[in-house]
Amino acid sequence: MSLKKFTSAIAIIGLMLFLVMASTNSVRAQSYPLDSMWVSPSTVSYSTDNASVGTLFNLTVWANMENGTYDWQVTMNFDASVFQEVACGYTAGTTSEYFAGHTIVGPSPVVDNVLGSIEFGESLLGISDYVPEENASLMYAEFNITSMPNAANPTPITGIFDINATGLAGTFFDDVNGNTIISAANLYDASFTLSYAPAPTINSVTQVPDVNSVNDSEAVVVSANVTDNSGAGIANATIIYETAVNWITNYTAPMTLNATTGLYDGTIPGYIGGTVVTYVVDVYDNNGGFTESSPYQNTVIPEYAVLSLLFIMIAMLAVAITIARKKHGK
């Protein structure tokens, strides 16, 4: 390759690297500016369709610093009447991702589940050590939901996970000269909303033929009156049934909306006489809300039982005719 071609190739590669770096910095700047700290995800949203008291979730604190830094501290404040911290730590194990590969002095996190705060921090060991421009995670915290709206108190619960330095020793990032290089304007909290979204209701379940009239090998059509209470729409309705005891093996039969009756219909196939079929109807809405009906049960009438009943009826009829003739002297 000639020197001219080699120089051109280097120039092209350099231009490509510049464009990639510019693109990366552009994306970074569009999210959060340099010298900022934020909580991810920025929005925590749960409803009674997909969460309940005891549901766990994680939050991570990130930083995007332009200058060399040697220590940081963050205090996250939370609503202790709604959440409790159950676990927390640095995102790279013994250090943050930000200071990974460096020797740090990092105190154990200070957690207050009464006031609702977590304090974290790290300092590099040795004043000459520092981390240049970096965009990386610092810490994580796992929370447990302790309160959710309900039918008696359906008002949504809202608030923020605050890193605006309002508790304990506050939040900061220091550069190599000991100057704080993060401002309150560049601290980005996470908001939360816990809302009440009632699950679907199953108002009634019927079947044809009825539970006392299912004959040998006869299919059963199950119908359910389903109401969507969340406004999200019904995702699906399904019959779950079994033909043994204790739900050792169960089967499913999809249900479809009958436009004429407004009911959801599904079919359980026919079984041999004497089979005991137990079933429930499961309904999900598009928010993940779930409702299950009470169990229903029927016993398939054996074919010989039907014939026996017919013979008995014929015999009883013959006896009745004989008695009637005797009374009339015939």
Residue pairs with C-beta under 8 A, 6 or more apart in sequence:
1 9
28 64
28 135
32 38
32 62
32 64
32 186
32 188
33 64
33 186
34 64
34 65
34 66
35 64
35 65
35 66
35 67
35 173
35 181
35 182
35 183
35 186
36 63
36 64
36 182
36 186
36 187
36 188
37 61
37 62
37 63
37 64
37 74
37 138
37 163
37 171
37 173
37 182
37 186
37 187
37 188
38 61
38 62
38 163
38 187
38 188
39 59
39 60
39 61
39 62
39 76
39 161
39 163
39 188
39 189
39 190
40 59
40 60
40 61
40 62
40 190
41 59
41 190
42 188
42 190
42 191
43 190
43 191
43 192
43 193
44 57
44 59
44 161
44 190
44 191
44 192
44 193
45 192
45 193
45 195
46 55
46 57
46 145
46 148
46 193
46 194
46 195
47 194
47 195
47 196
47 197
47 230
47 287
48 148
48 149
48 150
48 195
48 196
48 197
48 198
48 199
48 289
49 197
49 199
49 230
49 232
49 285
49 287
49 288
49 289
49 290
50 287
50 288
50 289
51 145
51 148
51 194
52 145
52 148
53 145
53 146
53 147
53 148
54 144
54 145
55 144
55 145
56 86
56 142
56 143
56 144
56 145
57 142
57 143
57 145
58 140
58 141
58 142
58 143
59 76
59 140
59 141
59 143
59 161
59 190
60 91
60 137
60 138
60 139
60 140
61 74
61 76
61 120
61 137
61 138
61 139
61 140
61 163
62 135
62 136
62 137
62 138
63 72
63 98
63 134
63 135
63 136
63 137
63 138
63 173
63 182
64 134
64 135
65 131
65 133
65 134
65 135
65 173
65 181
65 182
66 133
66 181
67 132
67 133
67 175
67 176
67 181
68 130
68 131
68 132
68 133
68 175
68 176
69 130
69 131
69 134
69 173
69 174
69 175
69 176
69 181
70 123
70 124
70 127
70 129
70 130
70 131
70 174
70 175
70 176
71 121
71 122
71 123
71 124
71 173
71 174
72 96
72 98
72 121
72 122
72 138
72 172
72 173
72 174
73 119
73 120
73 121
73 169
73 170
73 171
73 172
74 119
74 120
74 121
74 138
74 139
74 163
74 171
75 117
75 118
75 119
75 120
75 163
75 165
75 166
75 167
75 168
75 169
75 170
75 171
76 117
76 118
76 120
76 141
76 161
76 162
76 163
77 116
77 117
77 161
77 162
77 163
77 164
77 166
77 167
78 85
78 116
78 117
78 118
78 143
78 161
78 162
79 116
79 159
80 112
80 113
80 114
80 115
80 116
81 116
81 146
81 147
82 145
82 146
82 147
82 157
82 159
82 192
82 194
83 116
83 143
83 144
83 145
83 146
84 113
84 143
84 144
84 146
85 111
85 113
85 118
85 141
85 142
85 143
85 144
86 142
86 143
86 144
87 141
87 142
88 109
88 111
88 118
88 120
88 139
88 140
88 141
88 142
89 109
89 139
89 140
90 96
90 106
90 120
90 122
90 138
90 139
91 97
91 136
91 137
91 138
91 139
91 140
92 99
92 100
92 137
94 104
94 106
95 101
95 102
95 104
95 106
95 122
96 122
96 136
96 137
96 138
96 139
97 136
97 137
97 138
98 122
98 131
98 134
98 136
98 137
98 138
99 122
99 124
99 131
100 136
102 124
102 125
102 129
102 131
103 124
103 125
103 126
103 129
104 122
104 123
104 124
104 125
105 122
105 123
105 124
105 125
106 121
106 122
106 123
107 121
109 118
109 119
109 120
109 139
110 117
110 118
110 119
110 168
111 117
111 118
111 119
112 118
112 168
115 167
117 167
117 168
118 141
119 167
119 168
119 169
120 138
120 139
122 138
124 130
124 131
130 175
130 176
145 194
147 157
147 194
148 157
148 194
148 196
149 155
149 156
149 157
149 194
149 195
149 196
150 196
151 196
151 198
153 196
154 196
155 196
156 193
156 194
156 195
156 196
157 192
157 193
157 194
157 195
158 191
158 192
158 193
158 194
159 191
159 192
160 189
160 190
160 191
160 192
161 189
161 190
161 191
161 192
162 189
163 171
163 187
163 188
163 189
164 171
164 184
164 187
164 189
165 171
165 172
165 184
165 187
171 182
171 187
172 180
172 182
173 180
173 181
173 182
174 180
174 181
175 181
197 229
197 230
197 231
197 232
197 287
197 289
198 229
198 230
198 289
199 229
199 230
199 285
199 289
199 290
199 291
200 226
200 227
200 228
200 229
200 230
200 234
200 283
200 284
200 285
200 289
200 290
200 291
201 226
201 227
201 229
201 291
202 224
202 225
202 226
202 227
202 281
202 283
202 291
202 293
203 225
203 226
203 227
204 224
204 225
205 222
205 223
205 224
205 225
205 281
205 293
205 294
205 296
206 222
206 223
207 220
207 221
207 222
207 223
207 296
207 298
208 220
208 221
208 223
209 215
209 218
209 220
211 296
211 297
211 298
212 298
213 301
214 220
214 277
214 298
214 299
214 300
214 301
215 273
215 300
215 301
215 303
215 306
216 270
216 272
216 273
216 300
216 301
216 302
216 303
216 306
217 270
217 271
217 272
218 270
218 300
219 267
219 268
219 269
219 270
220 267
220 268
220 270
220 277
220 298
221 265
221 266
221 267
222 239
222 253
222 255
222 265
222 266
222 267
222 268
222 279
222 281
222 296
223 258
223 261
223 263
223 264
223 265
224 237
224 255
224 263
224 264
224 281
224 283
224 293
225 262
225 263
225 264
226 234
226 237
226 263
226 264
226 283
228 234
228 285
229 285
229 289
230 285
230 286
230 287
230 289
232 285
232 286
232 287
232 289
233 285
233 286
234 257
234 264
234 283
234 284
234 285
234 286
235 284
235 285
235 286
236 254
236 255
236 283
236 284
237 254
237 255
237 264
237 266
237 281
237 282
237 283
237 284
238 252
238 253
238 254
238 255
238 266
238 281
238 282
238 283
239 252
239 253
239 254
239 255
239 266
239 268
239 279
239 280
239 281
239 282
240 250
240 251
240 252
240 279
240 280
240 281
240 282
241 250
241 251
241 252
241 253
241 268
241 277
241 278
241 279
241 280
242 248
242 249
242 250
242 251
242 277
242 278
242 279
243 249
243 251
243 271
243 275
243 276
243 277
247 278
253 266
253 267
253 268
253 269
254 266
255 264
255 265
255 266
255 281
256 264
256 265
256 266
257 263
257 264
258 264
258 265
264 281
264 283
266 281
268 277
268 279
270 300
271 277
271 300
272 300
272 302
273 300
273 301
273 302
273 303
273 304
273 305
274 299
274 300
274 302
275 299
275 300
276 297
276 298
276 299
276 300
277 297
277 298
277 299
277 300
278 295
278 296
278 297
279 295
279 296
279 297
280 292
280 293
280 294
280 295
280 296
281 292
281 293
282 290
282 291
282 292
282 293
283 290
283 291
283 292
284 290
